[in-house]
Amino acid sequence: MNRRIVFALIAAAVAPAAANATESALGRSITGAQITPFVGVVPPTPGLNVAVSYVNYDGSIGGSRPVPIGGSTALDLHAKVDLYAATFAYIWDTGKGRWNYASMFTVPYIRPTATASLFVGQRSAAVSDRASGLFDLYFAPVIASYHVSEVEHWSFGVYIYAPTADYEKGRLANKGLNNWTYSPAVGYTHLFDKGSFEFSALAGVDFYSKNKATDYRNGAVFRLDLLAMKRIPSGWGFGGVLGMIRQIQDDKGPTADRLNGFRGHSYGAGPALAYKKSFSKESSIDFTLRWVKEFDVKNRIKGEPLVLNMNFAL
């Protein structure tokens, strides 16, 4: 088995609160962006893995319905985010067996921009805002992987997001979400055709604490990503991804109550491309690139996320 771990990139977005089931326009997750290849596998070989990621998301919410933004309300929100992340994961030395373990830590950097018609009392005005800087740090103390066989694998982890980035009430674009988020996730990978065809799935739930600055608490959000990939001997892989995000609880707080709980959902699908280059038995570099077209979106920003992941086994 190749020495490799997959990091669930749970990308977050700009902090303008919009009509999208979470106060932060996208919450912690973007449709189809969380899964990476071999998400069910923590390999047995101990050592450090480093991954870098980039997410570009450009979307909007039209219509005349007022939506909450950092303590105010707005119309016609358009948001764009560039999110960069460096993830460090260490595979524990547990020897041979059906279980393997790892720990990970991610340092993200975000550049959000947003425009909207912002309400102050009974009056509105076109407003734009942008920010840049470190985003909320996140980590997983333990990621466990169970190897059913050489071709079937499961992974289990709880990803924790800390409100370490700057947040200012009333801003249209913030660098953080100003809440703790706990995201238990289960990954599954099955390999077919002598390992050349992969099917992987990643399911999780995002649980949010209250944003004390705005007295707003996002409801729990369920997410599911599916990935199919066919790889050829040259190292290239071709496939596609499906994603679903569905809120399973109402938002809480005075603003959310006025908007009937503010639940939302989104679906997305798109192509995926991969390439891997091995330098030795234990060192390699590989990347995956995907583009997702969101559809059937309710109470969320609708856009077309572009996601690039690069993984280094050292």
C-alpha positions in Angstrom: 0.0 0.0 0.0 1.4 3.4 -0.9 2.4 5.7 2.0 -0.4 8.2 1.9 -3.0 9.9 4.0 -5.9 11.9 2.8 -6.9 15.1 4.5 -10.6 16.0 4.5 -10.3 19.6 3.3 -13.3 21.2 5.0 -13.1 24.5 3.4 -14.8 27.5 5.0 -15.9 30.6 3.3 -16.4 34.3 3.8 -18.1 35.3 7.0 -20.9 37.4 5.5 -24.0 35.8 6.8 -26.4 35.1 4.0 -29.6 33.2 3.3 -27.8 30.0 3.2 -28.6 27.8 6.2 -25.6 29.1 8.1 -24.6 32.5 9.2 -21.3 32.4 7.3 -22.7 32.0 3.7 -21.2 28.6 3.3 -20.4 27.4 6.8 -17.4 25.1 7.1 -18.1 22.9 4.1 -18.4 23.5 0.3 -20.3 21.2 -1.9 -18.1 18.4 -3.3 -14.9 20.0 -1.8 -14.3 17.8 1.3 -13.4 14.5 -0.2 -9.9 13.5 -1.5 -8.7 10.3 -3.1 -8.2 7.3 -0.7 -10.1 9.0 2.0 -10.6 5.7 3.9 -6.9 4.9 4.1 -4.3 5.7 6.7 -1.3 3.6 5.5 0.8 1.6 7.9 4.2 3.3 7.1 4.9 5.9 9.8 6.1 9.4 8.9 5.1 12.9 8.0 2.8 13.8 5.1 2.4 17.4 3.9 -0.5 18.7 1.8 -1.3 22.1 0.3 -4.7 23.0 -0.9 -6.4 25.8 -2.8 -10.1 26.5 -3.1 -11.7 29.2 -5.3 -15.3 29.9 -4.8 -17.4 32.5 -6.5 -21.2 32.6 -5.9 -24.2 34.7 -5.1 -27.7 34.8 -3.6 -30.1 36.9 -5.6 -33.7 37.8 -4.9 -35.4 40.4 -2.6 -35.5 38.4 0.6 -33.5 40.1 3.4 -30.7 37.9 4.8 -28.5 38.2 8.0 -25.0 39.6 7.7 -22.9 40.1 10.8 -25.8 41.6 12.8 -27.4 43.4 9.9 -29.5 42.4 6.9 -28.7 42.5 3.2 -30.0 41.7 -0.3 -28.3 40.4 -3.5 -25.1 39.1 -1.8 -22.2 38.2 -4.0 -19.2 36.5 -2.4 -15.8 35.3 -3.6 -13.2 33.5 -1.6 -9.7 32.2 -2.2 -8.6 29.8 0.5 -5.1 28.4 0.8 -4.2 25.7 3.4 -1.1 23.8 4.5 -1.9 20.5 6.3 0.6 18.5 8.3 -0.2 14.9 9.2 1.9 12.3 11.1 1.2 8.6 10.7 1.8 6.8 14.0 4.2 3.9 14.2 1.7 1.1 15.1 3.2 -1.8 13.2 1.3 -4.2 11.0 -2.4 -4.8 11.7 -5.9 -3.9 10.7 -5.8 -0.5 12.4 -3.6 2.5 11.7 -3.7 6.0 13.2 -2.7 9.6 12.3 -3.0 13.1 13.6 -3.3 16.3 11.5 -3.1 20.1 11.8 -4.1 22.7 9.2 -3.0 26.3 8.9 -5.4 28.1 6.4 -5.1 31.6 4.8 -8.2 33.3 3.3 -9.0 36.2 1.0 -12.7 36.9 1.0 -14.5 39.7 -0.9 -18.3 40.4 -0.8 -20.8 42.9 -2.1 -24.4 43.4 -1.1 -27.2 45.9 -0.5 -26.9 46.4 3.3 -29.9 47.5 5.4 -29.4 49.9 8.3 -32.8 50.5 9.8 -35.2 51.2 6.8 -32.6 52.3 4.4 -30.2 50.3 2.2 -27.0 51.0 0.4 -24.6 49.1 -1.9 -21.6 48.0 0.2 -18.5 46.1 -0.6 -15.8 44.6 1.7 -12.7 42.5 1.6 -10.2 41.0 4.0 -7.2 38.7 4.0 -5.3 36.8 6.7 -5.1 33.6 8.6 -8.4 31.7 8.8 -9.6 29.6 11.7 -7.1 26.8 12.5 -8.4 23.2 12.5 -7.0 19.9 13.6 -7.9 16.2 14.2 -6.2 14.7 17.3 -6.8 11.1 16.0 -7.7 9.8 12.6 -8.2 6.0 12.7 -8.3 3.7 9.7 -9.6 0.1 9.6 -8.4 -2.1 6.8 -11.1 -4.7 6.0 -8.9 -6.1 3.2 -6.3 -4.9 0.8 -9.0 -3.2 -1.3 -11.5 -2.1 1.3 -10.8 0.6 4.0 -12.6 2.8 6.5 -11.5 5.9 8.3 -12.9 7.7 11.4 -12.0 11.2 12.7 -13.3 14.3 14.5 -12.1 17.6 13.0 -12.1 20.6 15.3 -12.2 24.2 14.1 -11.1 26.9 16.5 -12.2 30.6 16.3 -8.6 31.9 16.0 -9.2 34.4 13.1 -10.2 38.0 13.5 -13.9 38.6 13.5 -15.8 42.0 13.6 -19.5 42.3 14.0 -21.1 44.3 11.2 -18.4 43.6 8.6 -19.5 42.1 5.2 -16.3 40.1 4.9 -14.5 38.5 7.9 -11.5 36.3 8.1 -13.2 33.8 10.6 -16.5 32.5 11.6 -16.2 33.3 15.3 -17.5 29.8 16.5 -16.1 26.4 17.4 -17.1 23.7 15.0 -16.9 19.9 15.6 -17.1 17.7 12.5 -17.1 13.9 13.0 -16.5 12.2 9.7 -16.4 8.7 8.2 -14.5 7.8 5.1 -14.7 4.7 2.9 -12.5 3.5 0.0 -12.9 0.5 -2.2 -10.5 -0.4 -5.0 -11.4 -2.4 -8.1 -9.6 -3.7 -11.1 -6.3 -4.4 -9.3 -6.4 -1.0 -7.7 -6.7 1.0 -10.9 -10.3 2.1 -10.2 -11.2 3.8 -6.9 -14.6 4.5 -5.3 -14.5 6.7 -2.2 -17.1 8.3 0.0 -16.9 10.8 2.9 -19.8 11.6 5.2 -19.8 14.0 8.1 -21.8 16.4 10.3 -20.8 19.9 11.2 -21.9 21.0 14.7 -21.5 24.7 15.4 -21.2 26.7 18.7 -22.9 30.1 19.0 -21.4 33.2 17.5 -21.5 35.3 20.6 -20.9 38.5 18.7 -24.2 38.1 16.8 -26.2 35.7 19.0 -26.5 33.4 16.1 -26.1 29.6 16.2 -25.9 27.6 13.0 -27.9 24.3 12.9 -26.1 21.0 12.3 -25.2 20.3 8.7 -24.9 16.9 7.1 -22.6 16.5 4.1 -21.8 13.6 1.7 -19.2 13.5 -1.0 -18.6 10.7 -3.5 -15.5 10.2 -5.7 -14.9 7.8 -8.6 -11.4 7.7 -10.2 -9.8 5.5 -12.9 -6.0 5.6 -13.0 -3.7 4.5 -15.8 -0.1 3.4 -15.7 1.3 6.8 -16.7 0.1 8.2 -13.3 -2.9 10.1 -14.6 -6.4 9.6 -13.2 -9.8 10.6 -14.5 -13.1 10.7 -12.7 -15.8 12.7 -11.2 -17.3 13.9 -7.9 -20.8 14.3 -6.4 -21.5 16.3 -3.4 -24.5 17.0 -1.1 -24.9 19.4 1.8 -28.1 19.4 3.8 -29.0 21.1 7.0 -30.6 18.9 9.6 -31.4 21.5 12.3 -32.8 25.0 12.3 -30.5 27.9 13.0 -31.1 29.5 16.4 -31.2 33.2 17.5 -33.4 36.2 17.0 -32.6 36.7 13.4 -32.8 33.0 12.5 -36.2 32.8 14.3 -37.6 35.6 12.1 -36.5 33.7 9.1 -38.2 30.4 10.1 -35.0 28.6 11.1 -33.2 29.2 7.8 -32.5 25.6 6.7 -30.8 25.1 3.4 -29.3 22.5 1.1 -27.2 22.2 -2.1 -26.1 19.5 -4.5 -23.1 19.5 -6.9 -21.3 17.4 -9.5 -18.3 17.8 -11.7 -15.1 16.2 -13.2 -11.9 15.3 -11.3 -8.3 14.9 -12.5 -5.4 13.4 -10.7 -1.7 12.7 -11.2 0.9 10.9 -9.1 4.7 10.8 -9.4 6.7 8.4 -7.2 10.4 9.1 -6.5 11.0 6.1 -4.3 9.0 3.4 -2.5 8.2 5.8 0.3 8.2 9.3 -1.3 5.8 10.7 -3.8 3.9 13.7 -4.9 0.4 13.7 -6.2 -2.4 16.2 -6.9 -6.1 16.2 -7.6 -8.1 19.0 -9.3 -11.9 19.2 -9.4 -14.5 21.6 -10.6 -18.1 21.4 -9.2 -21.3 22.8 -10.6 -23.8 23.4 -7.8 -27.5 22.9 -8.5 -30.8 22.6 -6.6 -29.5 25.2 -4.1 -31.8 26.5 -1.4 -30.8 29.1 1.2 -27.2 28.9 0.3 -24.8 30.7 -1.9 -24.8 29.1 -5.3 -21.5 28.9 -7.2 -18.9 26.7 -8.9 -16.1 25.7 -6.6 -12.6 24.9 -8.0 -10.5 22.7 -5.7 -6.8 21.8 -6.0 -5.1 19.4 -3.5 -1.4 18.5 -3.6 0.0 15.8 -1.3 3.7 15.1 -0.4 4.8 11.9 1.2 8.3 12.4 2.7 
